[in-house]
């Protein structure tokens, strides 16, 4: 499976490189676009779950890295819930 990384910027300006075992994230995110925090988390949840399911279909077990990445995104997002209209920018894809 082709894996991909996507670089994001959190509402506080910090950046992170995220991992997906599937290119499915390209269907949910656009480089240089910002997303409201909740929308970003929802899109991440959907894309990374699909990616993990694809690994499970191919290898017989879900992708721990994809699910771990989702857990990290959800945990970090909690920090920004109290900000007015927090945004997460997807900076670029790294293939």
C-alpha atoms as an extended CHARMM CRD file, in Angstrom:
* protein
*
        95  EXT
         1         1  UNK       CA              0.0000000000        0.0000000000        0.0000000000  PROA      1               0.0000000000
         2         2  UNK       CA              1.2930000000        3.4600000000       -0.7650000000  PROA      2               0.0000000000
         3         3  UNK       CA              1.7100000000        5.3920000000        2.4640000000  PROA      3               0.0000000000
         4         4  UNK       CA              1.6800000000        9.1610000000        2.8040000000  PROA      4               0.0000000000
         5         5  UNK       CA              2.4200000000       11.8220000000        5.3490000000  PROA      5               0.0000000000
         6         6  UNK       CA              0.6250000000       15.1400000000        5.6390000000  PROA      6               0.0000000000
         7         7  UNK       CA              1.9900000000       18.2040000000        7.3560000000  PROA      7               0.0000000000
         8         8  UNK       CA             -0.4520000000       20.2820000000        9.3860000000  PROA      8               0.0000000000
         9         9  UNK       CA             -0.4300000000       23.4580000000       11.4160000000  PROA      9               0.0000000000
        10        10  UNK       CA             -2.4370000000       23.5950000000       14.6300000000  PROA      10              0.0000000000
        11        11  UNK       CA             -4.2650000000       26.7320000000       15.8210000000  PROA      11              0.0000000000
        12        12  UNK       CA             -1.3080000000       27.6590000000       18.0690000000  PROA      12              0.0000000000
        13        13  UNK       CA              1.0620000000       27.7010000000       15.0700000000  PROA      13              0.0000000000
        14        14  UNK       CA              2.8000000000       24.4430000000       15.9330000000  PROA      14              0.0000000000
        15        15  UNK       CA              3.3160000000       22.0120000000       13.0760000000  PROA      15              0.0000000000
        16        16  UNK       CA              3.1040000000       18.2470000000       12.9570000000  PROA      16              0.0000000000
        17        17  UNK       CA              3.6840000000       15.6000000000       10.3250000000  PROA      17              0.0000000000
        18        18  UNK       CA              0.9390000000       12.9780000000       10.3530000000  PROA      18              0.0000000000
        19        19  UNK       CA              0.9780000000        9.4580000000        8.8980000000  PROA      19              0.0000000000
        20        20  UNK       CA             -1.4970000000        7.4750000000        6.8210000000  PROA      20              0.0000000000
        21        21  UNK       CA             -0.9030000000        3.9970000000        5.3560000000  PROA      21              0.0000000000
        22        22  UNK       CA             -3.1620000000        4.9270000000        2.4380000000  PROA      22              0.0000000000
        23        23  UNK       CA             -3.5130000000        7.8050000000       -0.0070000000  PROA      23              0.0000000000
        24        24  UNK       CA             -7.1680000000        8.1210000000        1.0690000000  PROA      24              0.0000000000
        25        25  UNK       CA             -6.2820000000       11.3100000000        2.9620000000  PROA      25              0.0000000000
        26        26  UNK       CA             -5.9490000000       13.0520000000       -0.4120000000  PROA      26              0.0000000000
        27        27  UNK       CA             -9.7070000000       12.6270000000       -0.8020000000  PROA      27              0.0000000000
        28        28  UNK       CA            -10.3710000000       14.3670000000        2.5140000000  PROA      28              0.0000000000
        29        29  UNK       CA             -7.7780000000       17.1590000000        2.5940000000  PROA      29              0.0000000000
        30        30  UNK       CA             -6.4000000000       19.7740000000        0.2290000000  PROA      30              0.0000000000
        31        31  UNK       CA             -2.9110000000       21.2320000000        0.6980000000  PROA      31              0.0000000000
        32        32  UNK       CA             -2.7650000000       24.8810000000        1.7750000000  PROA      32              0.0000000000
        33        33  UNK       CA             -6.3700000000       24.7540000000        2.9930000000  PROA      33              0.0000000000
        34        34  UNK       CA             -7.5760000000       25.4170000000        6.5230000000  PROA      34              0.0000000000
        35        35  UNK       CA            -10.3700000000       23.4810000000        8.1870000000  PROA      35              0.0000000000
        36        36  UNK       CA            -12.4030000000       24.2690000000       11.2830000000  PROA      36              0.0000000000
        37        37  UNK       CA            -11.0150000000       22.1490000000       14.1220000000  PROA      37              0.0000000000
        38        38  UNK       CA            -14.0400000000       19.8540000000       14.4440000000  PROA      38              0.0000000000
        39        39  UNK       CA            -14.1940000000       19.3490000000       10.6780000000  PROA      39              0.0000000000
        40        40  UNK       CA            -10.4800000000       18.5080000000       10.5900000000  PROA      40              0.0000000000
        41        41  UNK       CA            -10.8940000000       15.9370000000       13.3750000000  PROA      41              0.0000000000
        42        42  UNK       CA            -13.9490000000       14.3980000000       11.6830000000  PROA      42              0.0000000000
        43        43  UNK       CA            -12.1740000000       14.1890000000        8.3240000000  PROA      43              0.0000000000
        44        44  UNK       CA             -9.0900000000       12.6900000000       10.0040000000  PROA      44              0.0000000000
        45        45  UNK       CA            -11.2230000000       10.1270000000       11.8160000000  PROA      45              0.0000000000
        46        46  UNK       CA            -12.9360000000        9.0500000000        8.6120000000  PROA      46              0.0000000000
        47        47  UNK       CA             -9.8130000000        8.9640000000        6.4370000000  PROA      47              0.0000000000
        48        48  UNK       CA             -7.5920000000        7.1860000000        8.9570000000  PROA      48              0.0000000000
        49        49  UNK       CA            -10.2840000000        4.6240000000        9.7780000000  PROA      49              0.0000000000
        50        50  UNK       CA            -10.6830000000        3.8580000000        6.0700000000  PROA      50              0.0000000000
        51        51  UNK       CA             -6.8930000000        3.5980000000        5.7700000000  PROA      51              0.0000000000
        52        52  UNK       CA             -6.7440000000        1.1880000000        8.7000000000  PROA      52              0.0000000000
        53        53  UNK       CA             -9.6040000000       -0.8510000000        7.2620000000  PROA      53              0.0000000000
        54        54  UNK       CA             -7.7410000000       -1.1270000000        3.9520000000  PROA      54              0.0000000000
        55        55  UNK       CA             -4.7210000000       -2.5070000000        5.7890000000  PROA      55              0.0000000000
        56        56  UNK       CA             -7.0080000000       -4.9640000000        7.5930000000  PROA      56              0.0000000000
        57        57  UNK       CA             -8.5500000000       -6.1050000000        4.3050000000  PROA      57              0.0000000000
        58        58  UNK       CA             -5.1140000000       -6.6910000000        2.7990000000  PROA      58              0.0000000000
        59        59  UNK       CA             -3.1470000000       -8.0650000000        5.7670000000  PROA      59              0.0000000000
        60        60  UNK       CA             -5.8070000000       -9.3070000000        8.1780000000  PROA      60              0.0000000000
        61        61  UNK       CA             -5.2470000000       -6.7810000000       10.9570000000  PROA      61              0.0000000000
        62        62  UNK       CA             -5.9470000000       -3.0530000000       11.3720000000  PROA      62              0.0000000000
        63        63  UNK       CA             -3.1540000000       -0.4900000000       11.0920000000  PROA      63              0.0000000000
        64        64  UNK       CA             -1.9490000000        0.4390000000       14.5430000000  PROA      64              0.0000000000
        65        65  UNK       CA             -0.0100000000        3.4060000000       13.1610000000  PROA      65              0.0000000000
        66        66  UNK       CA             -3.1080000000        4.9070000000       11.5380000000  PROA      66              0.0000000000
        67        67  UNK       CA             -5.2050000000        4.3940000000       14.6630000000  PROA      67              0.0000000000
        68        68  UNK       CA             -2.3910000000        5.7680000000       16.8010000000  PROA      68              0.0000000000
        69        69  UNK       CA             -2.1680000000        8.8370000000       14.5720000000  PROA      69              0.0000000000
        70        70  UNK       CA             -5.8930000000        9.3670000000       14.9340000000  PROA      70              0.0000000000
        71        71  UNK       CA             -5.5840000000        9.1200000000       18.7220000000  PROA      71              0.0000000000
        72        72  UNK       CA             -2.8130000000       11.7510000000       18.6560000000  PROA      72              0.0000000000
        73        73  UNK       CA             -4.9150000000       14.0910000000       16.5150000000  PROA      73              0.0000000000
        74        74  UNK       CA             -7.9690000000       13.7100000000       18.7530000000  PROA      74              0.0000000000
        75        75  UNK       CA             -5.8890000000       14.2360000000       21.9090000000  PROA      75              0.0000000000
        76        76  UNK       CA             -4.1320000000       17.3300000000       20.5810000000  PROA      76              0.0000000000
        77        77  UNK       CA             -7.3730000000       18.8370000000       19.2650000000  PROA      77              0.0000000000
        78        78  UNK       CA             -8.8290000000       18.9140000000       22.7900000000  PROA      78              0.0000000000
        79        79  UNK       CA             -6.3420000000       21.6820000000       23.6630000000  PROA      79              0.0000000000
        80        80  UNK       CA             -7.9670000000       24.0500000000       21.1830000000  PROA      80              0.0000000000
        81        81  UNK       CA            -11.6950000000       23.5190000000       21.8270000000  PROA      81              0.0000000000
        82        82  UNK       CA            -11.9550000000       26.7040000000       23.9020000000  PROA      82              0.0000000000
        83        83  UNK       CA            -10.4770000000       28.9480000000       21.2160000000  PROA      83              0.0000000000
        84        84  UNK       CA            -12.8880000000       30.9900000000       19.0990000000  PROA      84              0.0000000000
        85        85  UNK       CA            -13.1460000000       29.3630000000       15.6640000000  PROA      85              0.0000000000
        86        86  UNK       CA             -9.9420000000       27.2790000000       15.7890000000  PROA      86              0.0000000000
        87        87  UNK       CA             -8.5490000000       26.2280000000       12.3980000000  PROA      87              0.0000000000
        88        88  UNK       CA             -6.1260000000       23.5290000000       11.3300000000  PROA      88              0.0000000000
        89        89  UNK       CA             -4.2360000000       24.0330000000        8.0910000000  PROA      89              0.0000000000
        90        90  UNK       CA             -3.1110000000       21.1530000000        5.9430000000  PROA      90              0.0000000000
        91        91  UNK       CA              0.1920000000       22.4600000000        4.6280000000  PROA      91              0.0000000000
        92        92  UNK       CA              1.2540000000       19.7220000000        2.2300000000  PROA      92              0.0000000000
        93        93  UNK       CA              1.4000000000       16.0400000000        1.4310000000  PROA      93              0.0000000000
        94        94  UNK       CA              4.7310000000       14.2410000000        1.6740000000  PROA      94              0.0000000000
        95        95  UNK       CA              4.9030000000       11.1440000000       -0.5200000000  PROA      95              0.0000000000
